[in-house]
Amino acid sequence: MSGEHGRVVEIVLGHADEIVREHGLGGEYLSVREFSFPNGRADGAIFGLLDGMCVVPIAVEARGGELRSGNELSRVVSEKMKGVYDEAFTHVYLAVPGIRRRVDDLARRFLRELGYGLILAGESEVNVSERARPKWAPGDAYYEVASRGVLYLAVRKTLSDLGFEVDNVTSNWIGFKRPINYYGALHEGRAVFGIC
Protein backbone atom coordinates (compact mmCIF):
# COMPACT_ATOMS: atom_id res chain seq x y z
CA MET A 1 0.00 0.00 0.00
CA SER A 2 1.31 3.38 -0.85
CA GLY A 3 0.34 7.00 -1.06
CA GLU A 4 -3.16 8.16 -0.29
CA HIS A 5 -4.54 4.62 -0.02
CA GLY A 6 -2.02 3.64 2.66
CA ARG A 7 -2.61 6.89 4.50
CA VAL A 8 -6.38 6.21 4.66
CA VAL A 9 -5.75 2.72 6.06
CA GLU A 10 -3.31 4.07 8.67
CA ILE A 11 -5.74 6.77 9.80
CA VAL A 12 -8.68 4.35 10.08
CA LEU A 13 -6.72 1.67 11.94
CA GLY A 14 -5.11 4.34 14.11
CA HIS A 15 -8.61 5.32 15.21
CA ALA A 16 -10.00 1.79 15.52
CA ASP A 17 -11.08 2.59 19.07
CA GLU A 18 -13.66 5.04 17.70
CA ILE A 19 -15.08 2.42 15.34
CA VAL A 20 -15.17 -0.16 18.13
CA ARG A 21 -17.02 2.32 20.39
CA GLU A 22 -19.45 3.12 17.55
CA HIS A 23 -20.62 -0.49 17.79
CA GLY A 24 -20.79 -0.64 21.57
CA LEU A 25 -17.80 -2.96 21.81
CA GLY A 26 -15.86 -2.38 24.97
CA GLY A 27 -12.42 -3.03 26.31
CA GLU A 28 -10.01 -5.03 24.21
CA TYR A 29 -9.71 -4.59 20.45
CA LEU A 30 -7.04 -5.23 17.85
CA SER A 31 -6.50 -3.95 14.32
CA VAL A 32 -4.58 -5.70 11.54
CA ARG A 33 -3.40 -4.16 8.29
CA GLU A 34 -3.71 -6.14 5.01
CA PHE A 35 -5.69 -8.99 6.55
CA SER A 36 -5.86 -12.05 4.27
CA PHE A 37 -8.74 -14.47 4.65
CA PRO A 38 -10.11 -17.36 2.55
CA ASN A 39 -12.13 -15.13 0.18
CA GLY A 40 -9.62 -12.34 -0.28
CA ARG A 41 -7.76 -9.58 1.52
CA ALA A 42 -9.14 -6.67 3.53
CA ASP A 43 -7.16 -3.45 3.66
CA GLY A 44 -7.79 -3.56 7.39
CA ALA A 45 -9.53 -5.72 9.97
CA ILE A 46 -10.62 -4.69 13.45
CA PHE A 47 -11.51 -7.23 16.11
CA GLY A 48 -13.59 -5.97 19.03
CA LEU A 49 -15.17 -7.76 21.98
CA LEU A 50 -18.91 -7.83 22.57
CA ASP A 51 -19.75 -8.21 26.26
CA GLY A 52 -16.14 -9.18 26.87
CA MET A 53 -16.48 -12.61 25.31
CA CYS A 54 -17.66 -12.59 21.68
CA VAL A 55 -15.34 -11.37 18.93
CA VAL A 56 -16.84 -9.05 16.31
CA PRO A 57 -14.79 -8.93 13.08
CA ILE A 58 -14.99 -5.63 11.17
CA ALA A 59 -13.56 -5.28 7.63
CA VAL A 60 -12.30 -2.04 6.09
CA GLU A 61 -11.94 -1.49 2.34
CA ALA A 62 -10.04 1.75 1.70
CA ARG A 63 -9.99 3.97 -1.37
CA GLY A 64 -7.11 6.35 -1.94
CA GLY A 65 -8.92 9.21 -3.61
CA GLU A 66 -12.15 11.11 -3.34
CA LEU A 67 -15.28 9.13 -4.18
CA ARG A 68 -16.51 10.92 -7.31
CA SER A 69 -19.57 9.10 -8.63
CA GLY A 70 -22.25 6.53 -8.01
CA ASN A 71 -20.73 4.38 -10.76
CA GLU A 72 -17.37 4.36 -9.00
CA LEU A 73 -19.06 3.40 -5.72
CA SER A 74 -21.04 0.62 -7.39
CA ARG A 75 -17.88 -0.75 -9.01
CA VAL A 76 -15.93 -0.75 -5.72
CA VAL A 77 -18.76 -2.51 -3.91
CA SER A 78 -19.34 -5.15 -6.60
CA GLU A 79 -15.65 -5.86 -7.32
CA LYS A 80 -14.10 -5.56 -3.86
CA MET A 81 -16.73 -5.95 -1.17
CA LYS A 82 -19.99 -7.73 -1.96
CA GLY A 83 -19.70 -11.49 -1.77
CA VAL A 84 -16.12 -11.21 -0.50
CA TYR A 85 -16.28 -9.53 2.91
CA ASP A 86 -19.85 -10.71 3.54
CA GLU A 87 -18.70 -14.30 3.94
CA ALA A 88 -16.13 -13.54 6.63
CA PHE A 89 -17.03 -10.33 8.53
CA THR A 90 -20.09 -9.25 10.49
CA HIS A 91 -19.46 -5.55 9.76
CA VAL A 92 -18.06 -4.03 6.57
CA TYR A 93 -16.87 -0.45 5.97
CA LEU A 94 -15.72 1.56 2.98
CA ALA A 95 -13.18 4.21 4.01
CA VAL A 96 -12.45 7.22 1.80
CA PRO A 97 -10.64 10.53 2.32
CA GLY A 98 -13.56 12.46 0.84
CA ILE A 99 -16.74 12.37 -1.25
CA ARG A 100 -17.96 14.82 -3.86
CA ARG A 101 -20.78 16.86 -2.44
CA ARG A 102 -23.54 15.60 -4.73
CA VAL A 103 -22.46 11.96 -4.28
CA ASP A 104 -22.45 11.98 -0.46
CA ASP A 105 -26.16 11.30 0.12
CA LEU A 106 -26.30 8.71 -2.67
CA ALA A 107 -23.29 6.87 -1.25
CA ARG A 108 -24.71 6.73 2.27
CA ARG A 109 -28.12 5.51 1.04
CA PHE A 110 -26.57 2.87 -1.25
CA LEU A 111 -24.26 1.54 1.46
CA ARG A 112 -27.08 1.62 4.03
CA GLU A 113 -29.24 -0.59 1.77
CA LEU A 114 -26.44 -3.15 1.68
CA GLY A 115 -25.73 -2.89 5.41
CA TYR A 116 -22.25 -1.47 4.78
CA GLY A 117 -20.79 1.50 6.60
CA LEU A 118 -18.91 4.57 5.40
CA ILE A 119 -15.88 6.11 7.10
CA LEU A 120 -14.50 9.50 6.12
CA ALA A 121 -10.78 9.64 6.91
CA GLY A 122 -9.58 13.19 7.48
CA GLU A 123 -6.03 14.37 8.07
CA SER A 124 -5.88 12.94 11.56
CA GLU A 125 -9.41 11.81 12.45
CA VAL A 126 -12.21 9.56 11.28
CA ASN A 127 -15.92 10.18 10.98
CA VAL A 128 -18.32 7.25 10.78
CA SER A 129 -20.68 8.81 8.24
CA GLU A 130 -22.80 5.67 7.88
CA ARG A 131 -22.75 2.94 10.52
CA ALA A 132 -22.41 -0.66 9.29
CA ARG A 133 -25.20 -2.98 10.33
CA PRO A 134 -24.31 -6.39 11.76
CA LYS A 135 -24.73 -9.28 9.36
CA TRP A 136 -24.74 -12.98 9.81
CA ALA A 137 -21.63 -14.17 8.02
CA PRO A 138 -22.17 -17.80 7.04
CA GLY A 139 -19.61 -20.49 6.58
CA ASP A 140 -16.01 -21.41 7.12
CA ALA A 141 -14.50 -18.03 6.16
CA TYR A 142 -16.28 -16.37 9.09
CA TYR A 143 -15.23 -19.09 11.53
CA GLU A 144 -11.60 -18.77 10.47
CA VAL A 145 -11.61 -14.96 10.71
CA ALA A 146 -13.41 -14.92 14.07
CA SER A 147 -11.09 -17.65 15.39
CA ARG A 148 -8.06 -15.60 14.43
CA GLY A 149 -9.57 -12.61 16.24
CA VAL A 150 -10.09 -14.68 19.41
CA LEU A 151 -6.57 -16.10 19.18
CA TYR A 152 -4.97 -12.69 18.58
CA LEU A 153 -6.76 -11.03 21.47
CA ALA A 154 -5.97 -13.96 23.79
CA VAL A 155 -2.29 -14.07 22.80
CA ARG A 156 -1.88 -10.32 23.23
CA LYS A 157 -3.54 -10.46 26.67
CA THR A 158 -1.44 -13.45 27.75
CA LEU A 159 1.81 -11.87 26.62
CA SER A 160 0.83 -8.58 28.26
CA ASP A 161 0.21 -10.42 31.54
CA LEU A 162 3.73 -11.87 31.20
CA GLY A 163 5.16 -8.37 30.74
CA PHE A 164 5.67 -8.50 26.96
CA GLU A 165 4.26 -6.24 24.27
CA VAL A 166 3.22 -7.69 20.91
CA ASP A 167 5.00 -5.90 18.09
CA ASN A 168 4.08 -7.97 15.04
CA VAL A 169 0.55 -8.72 13.88
CA THR A 170 -0.15 -10.07 10.39
CA SER A 171 -2.91 -12.12 8.77
CA ASN A 172 -1.41 -15.36 10.04
CA TRP A 173 0.79 -14.45 13.00
CA ILE A 174 0.88 -12.49 16.23
CA GLY A 175 4.02 -12.22 18.33
CA PHE A 176 7.41 -10.58 18.17
CA LYS A 177 9.61 -9.56 15.27
CA ARG A 178 12.55 -11.31 16.92
CA PRO A 179 13.44 -14.62 15.25
CA ILE A 180 12.79 -16.78 18.32
CA ASN A 181 10.05 -15.92 20.76
CA TYR A 182 6.42 -16.28 21.81
CA TYR A 183 3.82 -16.32 19.04
CA GLY A 184 0.28 -17.33 18.16
CA ALA A 185 -1.01 -18.56 14.81
CA LEU A 186 -3.59 -20.76 13.12
CA HIS A 187 -1.94 -23.85 11.70
CA GLU A 188 -3.82 -26.62 9.85
CA GLY A 189 -7.11 -25.82 11.56
CA ARG A 190 -5.61 -25.50 15.03
CA ALA A 191 -4.80 -22.48 17.15
CA VAL A 192 -1.16 -22.56 18.22
CA PHE A 193 0.45 -20.55 20.99
CA GLY A 194 4.00 -21.17 22.07
CA ILE A 195 7.65 -20.48 21.40
CA CYS A 196 9.05 -20.45 17.90
LOFIGU-592495 format. One record per residue (C-alpha): x, y, z; residue in one letter. Coordinates in steps of 0.2 Angstrom, whole numbers, padded with zeros to 4 digits, always signed. Example, Ala and Ser with C-alpha at 12.3 -4.5 7.8 and 13.67 -1.06 7.14 Angstrom:
BEGIN
+0062-0022+0039A
+0068-0005+0036S
end
This chain:
BEGIN
+0000+0000+0000M
+0007+0017-0004S
+0002+0035-0005G
-0016+0041-0001E
-0023+0023+0000H
-0010+0018+0013G
-0013+0034+0023R
-0032+0031+0023V
-0029+0014+0030V
-0017+0020+0043E
-0029+0034+0049I
-0043+0022+0050V
-0034+0008+0060L
-0026+0022+0071G
-0043+0027+0076H
-0050+0009+0078A
-0055+0013+0095D
-0068+0025+0088E
-0075+0012+0077I
-0076-0001+0091V
-0085+0012+0102R
-0097+0016+0088E
-0103-0002+0089H
-0104-0003+0108G
-0089-0015+0109L
-0079-0012+0125G
-0062-0015+0132G
-0050-0025+0121E
-0049-0023+0102Y
-0035-0026+0089L
-0032-0020+0072S
-0023-0029+0058V
-0017-0021+0041R
-0019-0031+0025E
-0028-0045+0033F
-0029-0060+0021S
-0044-0072+0023F
-0051-0087+0013P
-0061-0076+0001N
-0048-0062-0001G
-0039-0048+0008R
-0046-0033+0018A
-0036-0017+0018D
-0039-0018+0037G
-0048-0029+0050A
-0053-0023+0067I
-0058-0036+0081F
-0068-0030+0095G
-0076-0039+0110L
-0095-0039+0113L
-0099-0041+0131D
-0081-0046+0134G
-0082-0063+0127M
-0088-0063+0108C
-0077-0057+0095V
-0084-0045+0082V
-0074-0045+0065P
-0075-0028+0056I
-0068-0026+0038A
-0061-0010+0030V
-0060-0007+0012E
-0050+0009+0009A
-0050+0020-0007R
-0036+0032-0010G
-0045+0046-0018G
-0061+0056-0017E
-0076+0046-0021L
-0083+0055-0037R
-0098+0046-0043S
-0111+0033-0040G
-0104+0022-0054N
-0087+0022-0045E
-0095+0017-0029L
-0105+0003-0037S
-0089-0004-0045R
-0080-0004-0029V
-0094-0013-0020V
-0097-0026-0033S
-0078-0029-0037E
-0070-0028-0019K
-0084-0030-0006M
-0100-0039-0010K
-0098-0057-0009G
-0081-0056-0002V
-0081-0048+0015Y
-0099-0054+0018D
-0093-0071+0020E
-0081-0068+0033A
-0085-0052+0043F
-0100-0046+0052T
-0097-0028+0049H
-0090-0020+0033V
-0084-0002+0030Y
-0079+0008+0015L
-0066+0021+0020A
-0062+0036+0009V
-0053+0053+0012P
-0068+0062+0004G
-0084+0062-0006I
-0090+0074-0019R
-0104+0084-0012R
-0118+0078-0024R
-0112+0060-0021V
-0112+0060-0002D
-0131+0057+0001D
-0132+0044-0013L
-0116+0034-0006A
-0124+0034+0011R
-0141+0028+0005R
-0133+0014-0006F
-0121+0008+0007L
-0135+0008+0020R
-0146-0003+0009E
-0132-0016+0008L
-0129-0014+0027G
-0111-0007+0024Y
-0104+0008+0033G
-0095+0023+0027L
-0079+0031+0036I
-0072+0048+0031L
-0054+0048+0035A
-0048+0066+0037G
-0030+0072+0040E
-0029+0065+0058S
-0047+0059+0062E
-0061+0048+0056V
-0080+0051+0055N
-0092+0036+0054V
-0103+0044+0041S
-0114+0028+0039E
-0114+0015+0053R
-0112-0003+0046A
-0126-0015+0052R
-0122-0032+0059P
-0124-0046+0047K
-0124-0065+0049W
-0108-0071+0040A
-0111-0089+0035P
-0098-0102+0033G
-0080-0107+0036D
-0073-0090+0031A
-0081-0082+0045Y
-0076-0095+0058Y
-0058-0094+0052E
-0058-0075+0054V
-0067-0075+0070A
-0055-0088+0077S
-0040-0078+0072R
-0048-0063+0081G
-0050-0073+0097V
-0033-0080+0096L
-0025-0063+0093Y
-0034-0055+0107L
-0030-0070+0119A
-0011-0070+0114V
-0009-0052+0116R
-0018-0052+0133K
-0007-0067+0139T
+0009-0059+0133L
+0004-0043+0141S
+0001-0052+0158D
+0019-0059+0156L
+0026-0042+0154G
+0028-0043+0135F
+0021-0031+0121E
+0016-0038+0105V
+0025-0029+0090D
+0020-0040+0075N
+0003-0044+0069V
-0001-0050+0052T
-0015-0061+0044S
-0007-0077+0050N
+0004-0072+0065W
+0004-0062+0081I
+0020-0061+0092G
+0037-0053+0091F
+0048-0048+0076K
+0063-0057+0085R
+0067-0073+0076P
+0064-0084+0092I
+0050-0080+0104N
+0032-0081+0109Y
+0019-0082+0095Y
+0001-0087+0091G
-0005-0093+0074A
-0018-0104+0066L
-0010-0119+0059H
-0019-0133+0049E
-0036-0129+0058G
-0028-0127+0075R
-0024-0112+0086A
-0006-0113+0091V
+0002-0103+0105F
+0020-0106+0110G
+0038-0102+0107I
+0045-0102+0089C
end
